[in-house]
Amino acid sequence: MQDRFFTADKTALDYSPSQQQISRGYIGDVFITNGAIEPTFDAEAKEIRFRLLNGSNSTVYDLGFSNGKSFKQIGGDNSLLEKPVTMSRVVLSPGERAEIVVDLSNDSGASFTLHEYRNNKTFMTINVNKNATAVTSLPSALTTLDTIDLSQVSRTRPFTLDMVNGVFTINRKAMDMNRIDEVVPLGDTEIWEVTNMMGMDHNFHIHATHFRVIERNGSATNVLENEKGYKDVVYLKGNESVKLLVKMTDYTDESVPYMYHCHFLEHENNAMMGQFTVV
């Protein structure tokens, strides 16, 4: 799912962001799904599994169905959840993914849309106009994730998302291809504490690994049920903070780095990135 601007004749994409769009985020006026503008999906009257990817530059999507229908999220960026989470809306920042199961068994003949509520846009129309070819039942237990053991944590690394002299920064440093910001030992369990110092949305993406969100805004109880699987992108509203349990398990190199960055394209392009090696 993406949002884009097109040229006046609608023949090509137009990317010419203003300074405000670079700062606040680029939000196009045409919302597309799998490259198509408001496509229609003819669905069977059964359980259907959708994998949702926010492929936008900078738009945070608040997604749900126009008829208020609930669904069950079963997975996120990098893993299944331990059990399905019943929801009617799911929020995805750029780069985040969600797997959901929608039960259309009793919706034969219905038509509704996958809707984006922040911008009041339609991503896709779903017409339930086919008989089910198979009947399935979502299990109550999906997987078993590793136990979070904080006694194994060797260090905590702070990361602050901020702006210095009009440039986005992490730990008050702008991206420099010639600088290694962090050196991470292979196999160590660490906490990466990410704090959004600004009044605008950001998120945080780590290459080379996945992580668990163990605290949000100072408490484990604030971690949402649908973000308790393995992730590689985490959303931070203005002035929010998260603690991430991070472990690098392979691919060491003392000189060739990986990156961490805000996944809002205009923010990372404006220097909100850093580099780390795994040794």
MARBAKOL-352128 format. One record per residue (C-alpha): x, y, z. Coordinates in steps of 0.25 Angstrom, whole numbers, plus 2048, in hexadecimal, padded with zeros to 3 digits. Layout:
<atoms>
+------+-------+-----+
: east : north :  up :
+------+-------+-----+
:    X :     Y :   Z :
...
+------+-------+-----+
</atoms>
This chain:
<atoms>
+------+-------+-----+
: east : north :  up :
+------+-------+-----+
:  800 :   800 : 800 :
:  806 :   80D : 7FC :
:  801 :   81C : 7F9 :
:  807 :   824 : 7EE :
:  805 :   831 : 7E6 :
:  804 :   830 : 7D7 :
:  807 :   83A : 7CC :
:  7FB :   842 : 7C7 :
:  7F8 :   839 : 7BB :
:  7F9 :   82D : 7C5 :
:  804 :   826 : 7BC :
:  80F :   826 : 7C6 :
:  813 :   827 : 7D4 :
:  816 :   835 : 7DA :
:  820 :   836 : 7E5 :
:  824 :   844 : 7E8 :
:  822 :   846 : 7F7 :
:  821 :   853 : 7FD :
:  82A :   857 : 809 :
:  81E :   854 : 812 :
:  81C :   847 : 80C :
:  82A :   843 : 80E :
:  829 :   847 : 81D :
:  81B :   842 : 820 :
:  81A :   837 : 816 :
:  816 :   835 : 808 :
:  807 :   831 : 807 :
:  802 :   82F : 7F9 :
:  7F3 :   831 : 7F4 :
:  7F1 :   824 : 7ED :
:  7F1 :   817 : 7F5 :
:  7F5 :   80A : 7EE :
:  7F5 :   7FB : 7F1 :
:  7FF :   7F2 : 7EA :
:  801 :   7FE : 7E0 :
:  7F2 :   7FF : 7DD :
:  7E9 :   80B : 7E1 :
:  7DE :   806 : 7E9 :
:  7DD :   7F8 : 7E3 :
:  7D2 :   7EE : 7E6 :
:  7D4 :   7E0 : 7EC :
:  7CA :   7D5 : 7E9 :
:  7CB :   7CC : 7F6 :
:  7C6 :   7BF : 7FA :
:  7BC :   7BE : 806 :
:  7C7 :   7B8 : 80F :
:  7D3 :   7BC : 818 :
:  7DD :   7C4 : 810 :
:  7EB :   7C7 : 814 :
:  7F0 :   7D5 : 810 :
:  7FF :   7DA : 811 :
:  7FF :   7E9 : 812 :
:  80B :   7F1 : 810 :
:  80C :   800 : 811 :
:  815 :   803 : 805 :
:  813 :   812 : 806 :
:  81D :   81D : 807 :
:  819 :   823 : 814 :
:  80A :   820 : 817 :
:  805 :   819 : 823 :
:  7F9 :   811 : 820 :
:  7ED :   80E : 829 :
:  7E7 :   803 : 822 :
:  7D9 :   7FC : 824 :
:  7CD :   7F7 : 81C :
:  7C2 :   801 : 818 :
:  7B7 :   7F9 : 81E :
:  7BE :   7F8 : 82C :
:  7C1 :   7E9 : 82A :
:  7CB :   7E4 : 834 :
:  7D7 :   7DB : 830 :
:  7E2 :   7D3 : 837 :
:  7F1 :   7D7 : 836 :
:  7FA :   7CB : 835 :
:  807 :   7D0 : 832 :
:  810 :   7DD : 831 :
:  81D :   7E1 : 82A :
:  825 :   7D4 : 82D :
:  81D :   7C9 : 833 :
:  80F :   7C4 : 837 :
:  809 :   7C9 : 844 :
:  808 :   7BE : 84F :
:  7F9 :   7BF : 84E :
:  7EF :   7C7 : 845 :
:  7EB :   7D5 : 849 :
:  7DD :   7DA : 846 :
:  7DD :   7E8 : 841 :
:  7D4 :   7F1 : 839 :
:  7E0 :   7FB : 835 :
:  7EF :   7F9 : 833 :
:  7F9 :   805 : 832 :
:  805 :   803 : 829 :
:  810 :   80D : 827 :
:  819 :   80C : 81B :
:  820 :   7FF : 819 :
:  817 :   7F7 : 824 :
:  810 :   7EB : 820 :
:  804 :   7E4 : 826 :
:  7FD :   7D6 : 822 :
:  7EF :   7D6 : 825 :
:  7E4 :   7CB : 823 :
:  7D6 :   7D0 : 820 :
:  7CA :   7C7 : 821 :
:  7C1 :   7C9 : 815 :
:  7B9 :   7BC : 818 :
:  7AC :   7C3 : 81B :
:  7AE :   7CF : 811 :
:  7A9 :   7C9 : 804 :
:  7A4 :   7D4 : 7FB :
:  7AA :   7DF : 803 :
:  7B3 :   7EA : 7FE :
:  7BC :   7F3 : 806 :
:  7CA :   7FA : 806 :
:  7D7 :   7F9 : 80C :
:  7D8 :   808 : 811 :
:  7E2 :   811 : 816 :
:  7DC :   81A : 821 :
:  7E7 :   825 : 823 :
:  7E5 :   82A : 815 :
:  7D7 :   824 : 812 :
:  7DC :   81C : 806 :
:  7D8 :   80F : 800 :
:  7E3 :   805 : 7FD :
:  7DB :   7F9 : 7F8 :
:  7CC :   7F5 : 7F6 :
:  7C9 :   7E6 : 7FA :
:  7BD :   7E0 : 7F4 :
:  7B9 :   7D2 : 7FA :
:  7B3 :   7CC : 7EE :
:  7B9 :   7BE : 7EE :
:  7B6 :   7B1 : 7F5 :
:  7C1 :   7AC : 7FE :
:  7CA :   7A1 : 7F8 :
:  7CF :   79D : 806 :
:  7CB :   79F : 814 :
:  7D6 :   7A2 : 81E :
:  7D6 :   7A6 : 82D :
:  7E1 :   7AF : 833 :
:  7E8 :   7A8 : 83E :
:  7E8 :   7AF : 84C :
:  7F7 :   7AC : 84E :
:  801 :   7B0 : 842 :
:  80F :   7AE : 847 :
:  818 :   7AF : 853 :
:  822 :   7BB : 853 :
:  82F :   7BB : 85B :
:  82D :   7BF : 86A :
:  832 :   7CD : 86C :
:  83D :   7CC : 877 :
:  842 :   7DA : 87B :
:  84D :   7D3 : 884 :
:  855 :   7D0 : 877 :
:  855 :   7DF : 873 :
:  864 :   7E4 : 872 :
:  862 :   7F3 : 86F :
:  858 :   7FD : 86C :
:  85A :   807 : 860 :
:  852 :   814 : 85F :
:  84D :   819 : 852 :
:  847 :   827 : 851 :
:  83F :   82C : 845 :
:  841 :   83B : 844 :
:  843 :   847 : 83A :
:  850 :   84F : 83B :
:  851 :   85C : 832 :
:  846 :   857 : 829 :
:  84C :   849 : 827 :
:  846 :   83C : 82D :
:  84F :   835 : 836 :
:  851 :   829 : 83F :
:  859 :   82B : 84B :
:  85A :   83A : 846 :
:  863 :   834 : 83A :
:  85F :   835 : 82C :
:  862 :   829 : 823 :
:  871 :   828 : 81E :
:  875 :   81D : 815 :
:  883 :   81E : 81B :
:  87F :   81C : 829 :
:  87C :   80F : 831 :
:  872 :   813 : 83C :
:  871 :   806 : 844 :
:  879 :   7F9 : 845 :
:  870 :   7EE : 849 :
:  876 :   7E0 : 84E :
:  870 :   7D4 : 848 :
:  867 :   7CC : 851 :
:  865 :   7D6 : 85C :
:  857 :   7DA : 860 :
:  855 :   7E9 : 861 :
:  84B :   7F3 : 864 :
:  84A :   7FE : 85A :
:  842 :   80A : 860 :
:  83C :   813 : 855 :
:  836 :   820 : 859 :
:  82F :   82A : 84F :
:  833 :   837 : 854 :
:  82A :   83E : 84A :
:  81B :   842 : 849 :
:  81A :   83A : 83C :
:  819 :   82C : 838 :
:  825 :   823 : 836 :
:  828 :   815 : 836 :
:  835 :   80C : 837 :
:  83A :   801 : 82E :
:  846 :   7F8 : 831 :
:  84D :   7F0 : 826 :
:  853 :   7E2 : 828 :
:  84A :   7DD : 833 :
:  83C :   7DE : 839 :
:  838 :   7E2 : 847 :
:  82D :   7E2 : 852 :
:  826 :   7EE : 857 :
:  827 :   7EC : 866 :
:  823 :   7FA : 86B :
:  81C :   806 : 866 :
:  81C :   814 : 86D :
:  822 :   80E : 879 :
:  81A :   801 : 87B :
:  818 :   7F3 : 876 :
:  809 :   7F4 : 878 :
:  809 :   7FF : 86C :
:  80E :   7F5 : 862 :
:  802 :   7F2 : 859 :
:  7FE :   7E3 : 858 :
:  800 :   7E4 : 849 :
:  80F :   7E9 : 84A :
:  814 :   7DD : 853 :
:  819 :   7D5 : 847 :
:  827 :   7D7 : 841 :
:  828 :   7E4 : 83A :
:  832 :   7ED : 832 :
:  82A :   7FA : 832 :
:  824 :   801 : 83E :
:  81B :   80D : 83D :
:  81D :   819 : 847 :
:  813 :   824 : 848 :
:  818 :   832 : 84C :
:  820 :   831 : 859 :
:  81E :   822 : 85B :
:  829 :   818 : 85E :
:  82B :   809 : 85D :
:  834 :   7FF : 862 :
:  838 :   7F4 : 858 :
:  83F :   7E6 : 85C :
:  849 :   7E5 : 851 :
:  853 :   7D9 : 84E :
:  85C :   7D8 : 842 :
:  85E :   7C9 : 83E :
:  866 :   7C8 : 831 :
:  86D :   7D0 : 826 :
:  879 :   7D7 : 82D :
:  882 :   7E1 : 826 :
:  88B :   7EB : 82D :
:  88B :   7F5 : 821 :
:  87E :   7F3 : 819 :
:  872 :   7F9 : 821 :
:  863 :   7F7 : 823 :
:  85A :   803 : 824 :
:  84F :   807 : 82E :
:  846 :   812 : 82A :
:  838 :   819 : 82A :
:  830 :   812 : 81F :
:  829 :   81F : 81B :
:  830 :   821 : 80E :
:  831 :   830 : 80F :
:  837 :   82F : 81D :
:  841 :   824 : 819 :
:  845 :   82C : 80D :
:  847 :   838 : 816 :
:  852 :   831 : 81E :
:  84A :   829 : 829 :
:  852 :   81D : 827 :
:  85E :   816 : 82E :
:  868 :   80B : 82C :
:  86C :   7FF : 834 :
:  875 :   7F3 : 832 :
:  874 :   7E5 : 838 :
:  881 :   7DF : 83D :
+------+-------+-----+
</atoms>
